[in-house]
């Protein structure tokens, strides 16, 4: 089968579209079946795509429907699958534990509550589940301590769960409320304010940001002293490009709770997105010092915070700091692939090519359906002139794109040229007009194909044609070291075809790119390195050392983190 034929068709994309349609109609059970296929395929864990989000959303919605119908065994099944696939999420552990408790196993409920609280110590619903589990086991003194802890944390943010309990500061075994189980059921079955938040988040993740923003605005008006609502409102503003308003709302959340890690990380992310990278680093460092004595955030929150700080360290030239920030988390290739990729980038920029290749190989082995990891692995081998490994990575490229994926053809053509062969290139117009996979964040632009064509022309001895293509690229503002070098080599083939008085433009070598980026980031001039890298990556996307230094490459894929 030809390379073109291998990349046609995608059953998983169709399953995702049909599953989302069923989800929006409230047909959660049917949606689960289709979205499971879209999110997992033949693997045992989900990708980080929207299909995975919708699959989780469908599982939770169906589980809550079972809870409301007192179908606890079926609810346990839904939540157990969700916990297995998304272990870092505290709400899934809480829901799973609640379903087990309501089914009569309050010891298992306590395990679920504690698992959720380890991941988020301030998770009010999990604290309520812990209280009820203790109460049901007649461990009343422990239940009283747990309920007191709930009121203490809930009072700081005016959490709705403590409504009617504010008058008490310390509960005892004798004065525990009798209706806590009812409160637990209403809080976790989708009949609470929490469901309003979930609905707003779902609208944002589905792309309906204006509607989600309006809902979060209403929640802020209802609970103006709840920093979580203000932070999510800030996140919606951020996604709509209203960064100034988003920063103001994040600051309002921090004024209510200066140690609230979600708001801290969001503010750092907004500043970094604005190109204020040095300012973002300084803010996060100061916030970390100020909150060092406070409670730690949930594991998922802490991991994202470490990733964000690692990105800023990488862009600022402190590559060794990346490993220090992420060293306490294991199995990142499976649980947070972008963080493992960040470690690979740090290794590459430190000159540890073999270590970088090992991490990229691990990612490609773990995410066999994700083209980006094969592109990066093949590009890494290509840059190291390890041609057999390059061909192997291209040969294992995932099938299933909705449109033909031209990236393996592009890499195969560069491989042929590096080996002294002339590749067969696709129709130039077809290559330029190709549409990228909507779930991927690494696309080929037209100028990458144009420079590839210049290389092929030069390999065939067409010096005049190669020179002119390079001249057009340079005139358009794409004077890179590789373009200028090829133009010089082409000029040496046909000196008489070069205009009289022509001189090659002066460009800095590629080896200076990291230093330029680190210098400009230190000056907090985010626009200049971003422009430089955008142009470079448009012509040479396979040169991944430059890709590692692009803020957008690291920040754009995690914009949905807060949802």
FITI-920093 format. One record per residue (C-alpha): residue in three letters; x, y negated, z. Coordinates in pm, whole numbers, padded with zeros to 5 digits, always signed. Layout:
# FITI-920093
ALAXYZ...
This chain:
# FITI-920093
UNK+00000+00000+00000UNK+00127-00349-00084UNK+00203-00606+00182UNK-00099-00803+00063UNK-00336-00512+00108UNK-00217-00431+00457UNK-00338-00757+00602UNK-00695-00769+00468UNK-01004-00716+00680UNK-01060-00740+01053UNK-01329-00539+01229UNK-01234-00698+01563UNK-01311-01049+01433UNK-01658-00937+01322UNK-01717-00764+01655UNK-01619-01083+01837UNK-01857-01302+01636UNK-02148-01062+01685UNK-02066-01019+02054UNK-02059-01394+02118UNK-02395-01431+01944UNK-02543-01165+02173UNK-02383-01329+02475UNK-02543-01662+02391UNK-02881-01488+02364UNK-02839-01338+02710UNK-02805-00982+02578UNK-02509-00916+02802UNK-02502-00537+02790UNK-02491-00526+02410UNK-02236-00809+02409UNK-02007-00613+02643UNK-01981-00323+02394UNK-01882-00542+02098UNK-01660-00778+02290UNK-01474-00487+02450UNK-01377-00375+02101UNK-01281-00729+02000UNK-01074-00795+02311UNK-00903-00457+02355UNK-00896-00278+02022UNK-00692+00036+02080UNK-00499-00106+02377UNK-00579-00084+02747UNK-00558-00453+02826UNK-00693-00774+02671UNK-00510-01043+02480UNK-00522-01406+02585UNK-00765-01492+02304UNK-01118-01629+02321UNK-01245-01275+02257UNK-01095-01175+02592UNK-01258-01470+02767UNK-01600-01387+02621UNK-01558-01019+02714UNK-01487-01115+03075UNK-01779-01357+03068UNK-02012-01084+02942UNK-01896-00832+03204UNK-01949-01082+03485UNK-02288-01193+03354UNK-02408-00834+03320UNK-02273-00750+03665UNK-02456-01042+03820UNK-02775-00939+03641UNK-02741-00595+03802UNK-02683-00761+04141UNK-03003-00962+04109UNK-03191-00642+04020UNK-03029-00460+04318UNK-02873-00217+04069UNK-02555-00205+04270UNK-02393+00103+04113UNK-02414-00055+03768UNK-02287-00386+03907UNK-01988-00204+04062UNK-01907-00050+03722UNK-01901-00390+03549UNK-01690-00560+03812UNK-01452-00265+03848UNK-01370-00283+03478UNK-01316-00657+03504UNK-01085-00620+03805UNK-00878-00357+03627UNK-00827-00583+03325UNK-00786-00917+03504UNK-00634-00836+03841UNK-00508-01194+03916UNK-00863-01338+03916UNK-00993-01371+04275UNK-01358-01411+04177UNK-01359-01067+04015UNK-01229-00901+04332UNK-01490-01088+04533UNK-01777-00981+04306UNK-01655-00621+04302UNK-01630-00615+04680UNK-01974-00773+04724UNK-02136-00513+04497UNK-01970-00233+04693UNK-02085-00382+05022UNK-02442-00429+04910UNK-02431-00067+04799UNK-02346+00029+05158UNK-01966+00044+05152UNK-01869-00256+05364UNK-01517-00129+05421UNK-01457-00150+05044UNK-01622-00493+05051UNK-01366-00607+05307UNK-01084-00480+05084UNK-01226-00682+04794UNK-01261-00995+05007UNK-00904-00973+05130UNK-00777-00913+04776UNK-00956-01229+04662UNK-00824-01431+04958UNK-00466-01320+04887UNK-00505-01470+04542UNK-00683-01783+04667UNK-00675-01846+05043UNK-00936-02124+05015UNK-01190-01920+04818UNK-01508-01991+05018UNK-01723-01715+04868UNK-01455-01455+04946UNK-01435-01583+05303UNK-01813-01542+05331UNK-01786-01186+05199UNK-01519-01114+05461UNK-01747-01252+05733UNK-02044-01040+05625UNK-01826-00729+05591UNK-01700-00772+05948UNK-02053-00839+06069UNK-02192-00528+05900UNK-01920-00316+06063UNK-02006-00475+06401UNK-01662-00630+06423UNK-01829-00945+06549UNK-01529-01124+06698UNK-01346-01097+06365UNK-01660-01208+06182UNK-01678-01518+06401UNK-01314-01606+06328UNK-01374-01559+05957UNK-01684-01779+05957UNK-01498-02047+06151UNK-01224-02039+05886UNK-01490-02076+05616UNK-01636-02385+05782UNK-01291-02535+05834UNK-01191-02505+05468UNK-01539-02586+05339UNK-01561-02906+05541UNK-01252-03047+05370UNK-01424-03038+05033UNK-01791-03047+05132UNK-01849-02699+04993UNK-02217-02623+04955UNK-02182-02289+05135UNK-02136-02458+05473UNK-02459-02654+05446UNK-02629-02620+05784UNK-02312-02493+05954UNK-02122-02823+05985UNK-02227-02874+06344UNK-02020-02580+06458UNK-01643-02590+06478UNK-01588-02249+06631UNK-01824-01951+06616UNK-01837-01665+06866UNK-01967-01312+06843UNK-02287-01426+07013UNK-02390-01709+06781UNK-02330-01568+06433UNK-02617-01658+06194UNK-02835-01362+06105UNK-02895-01453+05739UNK-02537-01449+05609UNK-02605-01152+05379UNK-02882-01348+05207UNK-02645-01639+05159UNK-02385-01402+05013UNK-02632-01258+04764UNK-02743-01600+04643UNK-02384-01724+04611UNK-02256-01433+04402UNK-02554-01318+04196UNK-02571-01632+03985UNK-02835-01816+04186UNK-02614-02089+04327UNK-02425-02403+04249UNK-02133-02183+04151UNK-02336-02072+03852UNK-02371-02435+03744UNK-01992-02456+03742UNK-01967-02130+03548UNK-02217-02256+03291UNK-02022-02580+03247UNK-01696-02387+03207UNK-01859-02153+02954UNK-01976-02447+02747UNK-01625-02590+02741UNK-01465-02259+02648UNK-01719-02217+02368UNK-01609-02554+02229UNK-01907-02756+02353UNK-01690-03000+02544UNK-01934-03291+02549UNK-02203-03075+02709UNK-01956-02929+02957UNK-01828-03276+03040UNK-02182-03397+03110UNK-02246-03102+03344UNK-01924-03160+03534UNK-02015-03529+03558UNK-02346-03434+03717UNK-02170-03202+03962UNK-01931-03481+04061UNK-02226-03712+04128UNK-02388-03440+04338UNK-02071-03357+04534UNK-01841-03660+04503UNK-01608-03530+04773UNK-01552-03187+04618UNK-01206-03197+04454UNK-01270-02883+04248UNK-01556-03052+04061UNK-01350-03367+04006UNK-01059-03158+03880UNK-01273-02966+03634UNK-01430-03292+03521UNK-01077-03422+03465UNK-00995-03109+03264UNK-01292-03166+03034UNK-01189-03528+02983UNK-00835-03407+02907UNK-00958-03166+02639UNK-01152-03446+02475UNK-00836-03657+02454UNK-00953-03903+02720UNK-00627-03873+02909UNK-00643-04204+03093UNK-00982-04115+03243UNK-00862-03761+03311UNK-00563-03890+03508UNK-00789-04118+03711UNK-01020-03828+03797UNK-00726-03603+03887UNK-00599-03878+04116UNK-00945-03900+04274UNK-00934-03526+04345UNK-00589-03562+04501UNK-00709-03849+04715UNK-00958-03603+04866UNK-00702-03325+04904UNK-00343-03419+04825UNK-00227-03057+04844UNK-00488-02922+04599UNK-00266-02726+04361UNK-00513-02716+04073UNK-00533-03095+04062UNK-00155-03126+04104UNK-00089-02891+03814UNK-00353-03054+03596UNK-00204-03398+03649UNK+00140-03261+03562UNK-00004-03101+03248UNK-00174-03424+03138UNK+00144-03624+03189UNK+00342-03368+02989UNK+00081-03370+02713UNK+00119-03748+02697UNK+00491-03701+02631UNK+00578-03834+02977UNK+00785-03524+03049UNK+01032-03677+03292UNK+00747-03843+03483UNK+00562-03510+03497UNK+00868-03339+03644UNK+00917-03611+03907UNK+00550-03602+04005UNK+00546-03224+04043UNK+00869-03223+04244UNK+00733-03488+04483UNK+00400-03306+04514UNK+00575-02977+04587UNK+00776-03137+04866UNK+00465-03300+05015UNK+00263-02979+05010UNK+00542-02744+05116UNK+00387-02697+05461UNK+00035-02648+05330UNK-00139-02328+05233UNK-00020-02158+04919UNK-00254-02144+04624UNK-00387-01826+04468UNK-00142-01608+04277UNK-00288-01704+03941UNK-00262-02074+04025UNK+00092-02036+04156UNK+00199-01851+03841UNK+00060-02121+03614UNK+00234-02386+03825UNK+00564-02200+03795UNK+00514-02173+03419UNK+00443-02545+03383UNK+00750-02635+03587UNK+00952-02386+03384UNK+00847-02551+03058UNK+00953-02891+03188UNK+01285-02747+03308UNK+01351-02591+02966UNK+01271-02912+02781UNK+01487-03108+03024UNK+01792-02888+02968UNK+01778-02682+03289UNK+01743-02342+03124UNK+01871-02148+03426UNK+01597-02302+03638UNK+01333-02117+03433UNK+01434-01776+03567UNK+01447-01912+03923UNK+01090-02037+03896UNK+00949-01713+03752UNK+01165-01453+03925UNK+00907-01352+04188UNK+00653-01232+03930UNK+00689-00890+03772UNK+00547-00748+03451UNK+00501-01091+03295UNK+00502-00941+02946UNK+00168-00781+03029UNK+00012-01030+03269UNK+00128-01367+03131UNK+00299-01318+02797UNK+00371-01686+02741UNK+00575-01693+03063UNK+00782-01395+02942UNK+00830-01582+02616UNK+00952-01883+02814UNK+01216-01661+02974UNK+01319-01536+02629UNK+01356-01895+02508UNK+01574-01985+02806UNK+01797-01684+02734UNK+01826-01786+02368UNK+01917-02148+02446UNK+02177-02026+02695UNK+02340-01821+02420UNK+02225-01486+02558UNK+02102-01350+02226UNK+02076-00986+02336UNK+01870-01075+02645UNK+01639-01288+02432UNK+01596-01004+02184UNK+01520-00760+02464UNK+01239-00978+02597UNK+01094-01040+02250UNK+01105-00664+02180UNK+00918-00604+02506UNK+00647-00851+02405UNK+00607-00699+02059UNK+00579-00351+02214UNK+00322-00475+02467UNK+00109-00684+02228UNK+00101-00469+01916UNK-00197-00658+01770UNK-00049-01008+01809UNK+00145-01131+01501UNK+00322-01415+01682UNK+00552-01179+01874UNK+00654-00995+01559UNK+00722-01325+01385UNK+00944-01440+01671UNK+01120-01103+01698UNK+01187-01080+01324UNK+01302-01444+01317UNK+01538-01379+01608UNK+01695-01081+01433UNK+01711-01274+01106UNK+01897-01560+01273UNK+02142-01307+01423UNK+02187-01142+01080UNK+02065-00810+01216UNK+01895-00719+00895UNK+01784-00363+00973UNK+01608-00477+01290UNK+01451-00764+01095UNK+01307-00527+00837UNK+01182-00296+01114UNK+00998-00580+01291UNK+00838-00691+00964UNK+00741-00331+00888UNK+00554-00306+01220UNK+00351-00622+01157UNK-00004-00595+01296UNK-00280-00535+01045UNK-00623-00692+01066UNK-00613-01063+00978UNK-00931-01205+00830UNK-00716-01357+00554UNK-00389-01223+00411UNK-00113-01310+00655UNK+00173-01462+00452UNK+00422-01475+00738UNK+00570-01126+00685UNK+00607-01207+00315UNK+00782-01529+00408UNK+01023-01355+00644UNK+01084-01074+00398UNK+01177-01331+00132UNK+01430-01499+00364UNK+01569-01156+00450UNK+01616-01077+00080UNK+01797-01406+00019UNK+02024-01356+00320UNK+02115-01014+00176UNK+02190-01159-00167UNK+01870-01046-00334UNK+01610-01253-00518UNK+01264-01204-00365UNK+00932-01198-00543UNK+00746-01501-00413UNK+00365-01538-00403UNK+00189-01796-00613UNK+00299-02134-00466UNK-00056-02274-00460UNK-00185-01963-00285UNK+00089-01985-00025UNK+00024-02350+00044UNK-00353-02311+00072UNK-00348-02001+00293UNK-00548-02032+00612UNK-00383-01923+00940UNK-00531-01679+01189UNK-00753-01891+01414UNK-00623-01717+01728UNK-00256-01776+01651UNK-00050-02088+01712UNK+00236-02037+01466UNK+00150-02133+01111UNK+00343-02176+00788UNK+00314-02515+00623UNK+00372-02590+00255UNK+00723-02728+00305UNK+00845-02399+00447UNK+00748-02234+00117UNK+00899-02521-00082UNK+01239-02480+00082UNK+01214-02102+00039UNK+01154-02164-00332UNK+01463-02388-00345UNK+01671-02107-00195UNK+01534-01860-00451UNK+01605-02099-00739UNK+01962-02144-00619UNK+02009-01767-00585UNK+01901-01729-00949UNK+02155-01993-01058UNK+01899-02270-01121UNK+02108-02542-00956UNK+01922-02833-01111UNK+01584-02706-00996UNK+01715-02631-00645UNK+01876-02977-00621UNK+01554-03151-00721UNK+01342-02956-00473UNK+01583-03052-00193UNK+01582-03413-00309UNK+01203-03421-00290UNK+01215-03282+00064UNK+01474-03539+00170UNK+01277-03824+00013UNK+00971-03707+00208UNK+01170-03733+00534UNK+01281-03371+00575UNK+01659-03411+00562UNK+01777-03122+00776UNK+02124-02971+00785UNK+02004-02668+00586UNK+01830-02876+00321UNK+02133-03101+00271UNK+02376-02808+00265UNK+02169-02629+00000UNK+02146-02948-00203UNK+02526-02984-00193UNK+02573-02624-00300UNK+02325-02675-00583UNK+02504-02993-00690UNK+02832-02802-00712UNK+02669-02567-00968UNK+02548-02846-01195UNK+02748-03164-01119UNK+02644-03323-01449UNK+02273-03294-01354UNK+02320-03502-01040UNK+02254-03878-01076UNK+02570-04087-01094UNK+02664-04232-00758UNK+02457-03982-00562UNK+02578-03909-00213UNK+02428-03659+00029UNK+02246-03808+00328UNK+02407-03795+00669UNK+02236-03559+00912UNK+02320-03423+01253UNK+02393-03049+01261UNK+02129-02812+01392UNK+02346-02742+01695UNK+02275-03098+01816UNK+01897-03052+01828UNK+01882-02917+02187UNK+02101-03201+02312UNK+01888-03462+02135UNK+01569-03320+02289UNK+01715-03296+02639UNK+01850-03652+02616UNK+01523-03800+02495UNK+01321-03605+02753UNK+01548-03746+03025UNK+01467-04095+02896UNK+01096-04005+02892UNK+01074-04080+02521UNK+00851-03791+02429UNK+00755-03918+02085UNK+01103-03906+01929UNK+01190-03540+01997UNK+00834-03435+01912UNK+00861-03603+01571UNK+01204-03454+01506UNK+01094-03102+01597UNK+00765-03125+01409UNK+00951-03205+01088UNK+01219-02944+01145UNK+00973-02667+01226UNK+00763-02754+00923UNK+01056-02672+00695UNK+01230-02399+00899UNK+00972-02224+01122UNK+01191-01913+01133UNK+01464-02110+01315UNK+01313-02045+01654UNK+01577-02220+01865UNK+01413-02545+01754UNK+01066-02401+01814UNK+01158-02333+02178UNK+01207-02707+02230UNK+00863-02810+02110UNK+00637-02922+02400UNK+00326-02843+02195UNK+00439-02481+02146UNK+00431-02427+02522UNK+00148-02659+02628UNK-00118-02619+02359UNK-00186-02247+02424UNK-00254-02309+02795UNK-00488-02606+02762UNK-00777-02378+02858UNK-00602-02260+03174UNK-00825-02446+03418UNK-01139-02286+03276
